[in-house]
Amino acid sequence: MHRLTGAASTGQPILFNSQSIRPLNTEISNLTQLVNRSGRSVLAIWSRQSSQQDFAIRPRVFREEEEEEFCSISYSPINLNNPELKFKFKHKKHASIYNHTLTNIVVHYASAVYVSDLTELFTWTCSKCDGVTEGFQMIELVVDVQSCLQAFVGVAKDPYAIIIAFRGTQEHSLQNWIEDLYWKQLDINYPGMDDAMVHHGFYYAYHNTTIRSGILNAVKRAKEYYGDINIIVTGHSMGGAIAAFCGLDLVVNGNAQNVQVITFGQPRIGNAVFATYYHRLLRNTIRVTHGHDIVPHLPPYYYFFPQKTYHHFPTEVWLYSVGLEFLSYDVEKICDKTGEDPTCSRSVTGNSIVDHLVYFGVELMCKEWRSCRIVMERPLLEYGQADDGGNFVFSRDPATPIIRLKTQSDAGGNHH
C-alpha cells in the first residue's frame, strides 16, 4: 500500500491511500479539485507504513524522525481541463549526496560539450551556453580527432566550481557503439587495485589519449587561480564512462579531496571489485539513468556470475514517468548502495535509444549527424596547439578577460 499526503493552502495535510497506485476516479477528482482551488504548489510524501484499504482525505502529522521513511513529491496545480497533471517525485533517502537542482544544472554542461563549432564552444556563445550555465569561463578545450573525443574544463559561476565535461558517442556511430557494448570484455586490471577489472576501451579513452594531459593541466591552472574549489566531472554515454575514470584519476593520482562525479546514461565500466574500490574513493558520485535507456544496461550484468561480470558503482538515480489515467508524474528514485538495485533501471528492459538521448528534458546529442571533423573560425587558432595526429588543445589563461572572437558572420572567417 502507498499513502500520499500533502499540504493544502490551509496548511492542513491531505491524505489518500492507493492500491497498486490506481485510485478511484471520484477520489482523485476531489484531490485535484482541492489542489486546484489552493492555487499553490504542494509538497507530498509517499509512505509504505500503512496497510489501510480505504481512500480518504484526512489530517496527518509527521514526526521528524519519520522523514527518512518517505519520498518527497512536488507538483503544481494545473487546470483540470488539461489532460495531464504532472507530479515530480524525489526520494528523500540518501538525499545528502543527490542534489536535484545541481544535477539539473550539470546536465546542461554534459549537453554543451556536444557542440561541434569549437569557436562557439570555446567562447561560450553557443545556443546551449546560456541560461543556467551563463557566466561559465572556459579554460581548456581538448579535441582528440583520432579517437573522436572532446572535453572541456572551465569554472562555473553557480555552482562555483571547476566543471569538467566529456562528450559521448556521436549519433552517427551510436548504433554500432551500442552493439559493440554487448561484447566488451573485462580485460585489464585497474592499476593499484587487485582484481579490479575494466575494459581497455573505456580506460584508454581517458588515459591513453590527448584528453588526460589536457584536463589535468587545465585543472592545475584553474586551482592556481581560483583556489581549492570543488570539482564536478560530468559526461553522457561514453562521456560518462570517461568522466568516471577522470574523477578516479583526480582522487588517486591528483590527491583531490573535493571531487564530485555526475554522469548521465553511463555504461558499466568494470567488475564488482572495481565498483567497490571506486565507491570507497568517490562516494560523491551520482549516476543518472532514464526510463528504458539501453546504455546503462550494457555491457550486460549477469547476476549468477557476480564476481565475473560487469557491475555498476553507486549511486544510481533513476528517472522514469508513471501515467495514472489523466495524471502523469515524473519520478526521481534514489537507488540503493549496491550499484545494481533491482528496483531501479534494472527492473525494466533497456531497449530505448530515445530515452538515452534526453535527460531532464535536455537533449544530449550533436545538432547534426557528422563525422569527427573540426569546425572553427581562424581566430581561434591563436589559442590552440595541434599535435602530429591533428588533435587540438585550446587554452586560455584564467586571469585574462573573457574571450571575444569575431565569428564568420562578423568577419567572413572560414571553417576547417
Secondary structure by P-SEA (a helix, b strand, c coil): cbbbbbbccccbbbbbbbccccccaaaaaaaaaaaaaacbbbbbbbbccccccbbbbbbbbbcccccccbbbbbbbbcccccccbbbbbbbccccccccaaaaaaaaaaaaaaaccaaaaaaaccccccccccccccccbbbbccccccccbbbbbccccbbbbbbbcccccaaaaaaaaaacccccccccccccccccccccccccccaaaaaaaaaaaaaaaaccccbbbbbbccaaaaaaaaaaaaaaacccccbbbbbbccccccccaaaaaaaaaacccbbbbbcccccccccccccccccccbbbbcccbbbbbccccccbbbbbbccccccccccccccccccccaaaaaccccccccccccccbbbbbccccccccccccccbbbbbbccccccbbbbcccccccccc
